[in-house]
Amino acid sequence: MSADTHDKKQLAAEASSLVVDNTVINESELGSLSISKSVIAMIVRKYTLEVEGISRFAPQRLVEGLADMISKRNYERSIQIDFEDDAVLISLTLIANFGYPLAAVVEKLQQLLKEKVEEAVGIKVKKINVFIKDLEEFDELLPAEKENLDEA
């Protein structure tokens, strides 16, 4: 295969991945605005890690986990963004902190992400699915334990 043919095939593959990787948010007489899945993933990553009770994004497999520790980019495999009609669906795989009420943490996370993604991107968030893969325990006191000490 000639280099020219190889380059054309690579460009075609990249172009087709761009079509799948973005969605048109706004179209006007001035032009259109398309947002990449990776832009939404960056917003999701930033705000997810700010929620108390969330430790980090979970690696999907051991090999990925090792590679992610080296590259520090494990969130890319732990955040899935899909476009459906005029909305976005977000799926996360996370590791939470032990001792927090998981349902409340996830609900707070879902509300925060819905608000921040819709505000930043201007696209409706249809669903945010959260999978808590594991828990991490810390040596420091958890909020409930601190309250018990204060009461004593």
C-alpha positions in Angstrom: 0.0 0.0 0.0 1.4 3.4 -1.0 1.9 6.1 1.6 -0.6 8.3 -0.1 -3.3 5.6 0.1 -2.4 4.9 3.7 -2.7 8.6 4.5 -6.1 8.8 2.8 -7.4 5.8 4.8 -6.1 7.3 8.0 -7.8 10.6 7.3 -11.1 8.9 6.5 -10.9 6.9 9.7 -10.2 10.1 11.7 -13.0 11.9 10.0 -15.5 9.1 10.8 -14.4 9.0 14.4 -15.0 12.8 14.7 -18.5 12.4 13.5 -19.2 9.8 16.2 -17.2 11.8 18.8 -19.2 15.0 18.7 -22.6 16.4 18.3 -23.9 19.7 16.9 -25.2 21.8 19.8 -26.1 24.9 18.0 -26.6 25.8 14.3 -27.3 29.3 13.1 -26.7 31.4 10.0 -23.2 32.2 11.4 -22.2 28.5 11.6 -22.5 25.6 13.9 -21.1 24.6 17.3 -20.0 21.0 17.8 -18.9 19.6 21.1 -16.6 16.6 21.5 -17.3 13.8 23.9 -13.9 14.5 25.4 -14.9 18.1 26.3 -18.0 16.8 28.2 -15.8 14.1 29.8 -13.4 16.8 31.1 -16.3 18.7 32.7 -17.5 15.5 34.3 -14.1 14.6 35.6 -13.5 18.0 37.2 -16.8 18.1 39.1 -16.9 14.4 40.0 -13.7 14.6 41.9 -15.0 17.6 43.9 -17.9 15.6 45.4 -17.2 14.5 49.0 -17.4 10.7 49.2 -15.9 10.1 45.7 -12.3 8.9 45.9 -11.4 8.5 42.2 -12.2 7.0 38.9 -11.9 3.3 38.7 -9.7 1.5 36.1 -11.6 -1.0 34.1 -9.0 -3.8 34.1 -5.7 -4.5 35.8 -3.6 -3.7 32.7 -5.5 -0.5 32.2 -5.1 0.3 35.9 -1.3 0.0 35.7 -1.2 2.1 32.5 -3.5 4.6 34.0 -1.3 5.0 37.1 1.6 5.8 34.8 -0.3 8.1 32.5 -2.6 9.6 35.2 -5.5 9.4 32.7 -7.7 6.6 34.1 -10.8 8.8 33.9 -10.9 8.4 30.1 -11.9 4.8 30.4 -14.1 5.4 33.4 -16.3 8.0 31.7 -18.6 7.1 28.9 -20.4 9.8 26.9 -23.1 9.0 24.4 -25.3 11.3 22.4 -29.0 10.4 22.0 -31.2 12.8 20.0 -30.6 16.2 21.5 -29.3 14.9 24.8 -26.3 13.4 26.4 -26.0 10.2 28.4 -23.2 9.9 30.9 -21.9 6.7 32.5 -19.2 6.7 35.3 -17.3 4.0 37.0 -16.0 5.2 40.4 -14.3 4.3 43.6 -16.1 5.8 46.6 -14.8 6.5 50.1 -15.9 4.0 52.8 -18.3 5.4 55.4 -20.3 7.8 53.2 -24.0 7.2 52.4 -23.5 6.1 48.8 -27.1 6.8 47.6 -26.8 10.4 48.8 -23.3 10.8 47.4 -24.4 9.6 44.0 -27.6 11.7 44.0 -25.5 14.8 44.8 -23.1 13.9 42.0 -25.8 13.4 39.5 -27.4 16.7 40.3 -24.1 18.6 40.2 -23.0 17.0 36.9 -26.4 17.7 35.2 -26.3 21.3 36.3 -22.6 21.9 35.3 -22.8 20.1 31.9 -26.0 21.7 30.9 -24.7 25.1 31.9 -21.3 24.8 30.2 -22.3 23.0 27.0 -26.0 23.9 26.5 -27.1 20.3 25.9 -29.7 18.5 28.0 -28.4 15.7 30.2 -30.8 12.8 29.8 -29.2 10.3 32.3 -26.2 9.9 34.5 -25.5 6.3 35.4 -23.0 5.8 38.2 -21.3 2.4 39.0 -19.5 2.3 42.3 -16.9 -0.4 41.6 -15.1 -0.4 44.9 -14.6 1.4 48.2 -11.5 2.9 49.7 -10.9 3.1 53.4 -8.8 5.9 54.9 -7.0 6.0 58.2 -8.4 9.4 59.0 -11.7 9.8 60.8 -14.9 9.9 58.6 -17.5 12.7 59.1 -19.8 10.4 61.1 -17.0 9.4 63.4 -16.0 13.0 64.0 -19.6 13.9 65.0 -19.6 11.0 67.5 -16.3 12.3 69.1 -17.7 15.8 69.3 -20.8 14.5 71.1 -18.8 12.5 73.7 
